[in-house]
Amino acid sequence: MIRSGGAGLNREDVDKLMLLFVIYGSSKLSVRQMIKQLSLSEVVPEHIGKIFRKSRNLMERWNYGVSETLEYLESALKHSKLKGLVIRLQHSIKAGVSIEDFARIEYVKHRAEQDNELEKGLEKLRRLVEAYTTLISVVSLLSVSFLLIGTIIGGGGASFLDTAFISITATLGSTTLLFLTNNLKRPIFTKYPDKPPKLKLLLKTTTPLLAASVSILFLTLPLANFIGAITVETMSAILISVGTALFIHGYLGRRWHKKIHQTETMLPIVLKSFGDYLSATGSVKSSAHMLTLSDLGPLNRLVKAFEQRLRLGISQKEAIAMVGRETVGRLGDNVFTILGEVIEAGARPATACGILSEYVSNVLFSDKRREQITSTLKTLSIPLHATLAAIYALLTTLLAILSKISALLENYLMLIKPIPSSTVVSYFYVIIAATSIITGLNIYLADGDSFFTLTYYLGLLLLVSGVSYLVMTNLSMQLLSTFIGLGESLKALTAG
């Protein structure tokens, strides 16, 4: 990603810059003051901050005027949205448009563009989810068809099934490339390194756990084949054990998701109330005390800690920013860091809090709309994978019985040459494992909140598939045991 001049800005970075711009503009800060504050900001990405720091130097050390400084910014900023904003700002100043009106107009336009992108992204995501759920349903038909053809081929069945596996996984895997283009995902955890110890431990173990799980899933297959242990029980045990470990990790991690979501739902109320109290009292300490008298649910503890820090003499900017960090969420961290900066810079508290409150509400509304679509994928993937494993279990049993019968009648059934049971089990095992990984990845890419979503759903899919495969194999073996008796009768008949 090219990061020079802001070319590598993501959606979150642009949102933060626009929030700073509209808050400063609505608070009637001059262009000089805005450039100074942006050059000092911790919210602005480092490569953009360097450009604003150079702009500030040009004004303070070389006496550049506003027009000359904006011309430099126009040439230095490579991101089309920021460059366009600077160009329009230059023209608005010449036309006599106030910075307050210009900032409001630009922010409203920015929100409209974001809403338009949201609608397009949601429609694209909806189609992807529908296509993928349909494709999973087709996988069972494809895999069974390939297996039947392999049965007819006989001797060359194993290599044919390898080709079939590659074809199926390549088809499903291609959808992951499409899910990668999803621009609606929102990381949930703060970038601030100082997180709760339990969460840090879970985050630290995510990558090793995923690497170990994938290695176990696929490297144990040749080992089991070498020692002759490729059975339904063995391969199901691998799926269940790996799935259980991933599921527990994801479950514990998603408990933090729940805490953060509960906190985020209260952010608009807290921000709006804080801004109103600040406007009324003119004191951050008094406003913090007023907040402690309200019932703010999961934010009660953080608000009390906020008041205590102010009493201990911690700066307003740092105390406000720490509230956001302690939410552990990216959204809370961003808005409270911005709030601390703009209040210290002299922005109007009610205006700043009102804009940030509205922004949080919009983000949460977008999340709900995205979740309405991704919930379809999450809800359907579990029964689809369980059904897929059940179909494979039934076929495993049928082919095992057919193999025994055909061995007795090989002189009469020249066309049908059943594939060895170990090959069939291996074939179904790798398809179940690969399909679960692809589905888990697609769910994660559709949500985009954290890797805990990946470990949770990947673990759940492997666990459900493993249990379904094992249980249905044993159940179908009991139900179809009469065919085994038929095979024994045929053996006696042929012997006679």
Secondary structure, 3 states (H helix, E strand, C coil): CCCHHHCCCCHHHHHHHHHHHHHHHHCCCCHHHHHHHHHHCCCCCHHHHHHHHHHHHHHHHCCCCHHHHHHHHHHHCCCHHHHHHHHHHHHHHHHCCCHHHHHHHHHHHHHHHHHHHHHHHHHHHHHHHHHHHHHHHHHHHHHHHHHHHHHHHHHHHHHHHHHHHHHHHHHHHHHHHHHCCCCCCCCCECCCCCCCHHHHHHHHHHHHHHHHHHHHHHHHHHHHHHCCCCCHHHHHHHHHHHHHHHHHHHHHHHHHHHHHHHHHHHHHHHHHHHHHHHHHHCCHHHHHHHHHCCCCHHHHHHHHHHHHHHHCCCCHHHHHHHHHHHCCEHHHHHHHHHHHHHHHCCCCHHHHHHHHHHHHHHHHHHHHHHHHHHHHHHHHHHHHHHHHHHHHHHHHHHHHHHHHHHHHCCCCCCCCCCCCHHHHHHHHHHHHHHHHHHHHHHHHHHHCCCHHHHHHHHHHHHHHHHHHHHHHHHHHHHHCHHHHHHHHHHHHHHHC
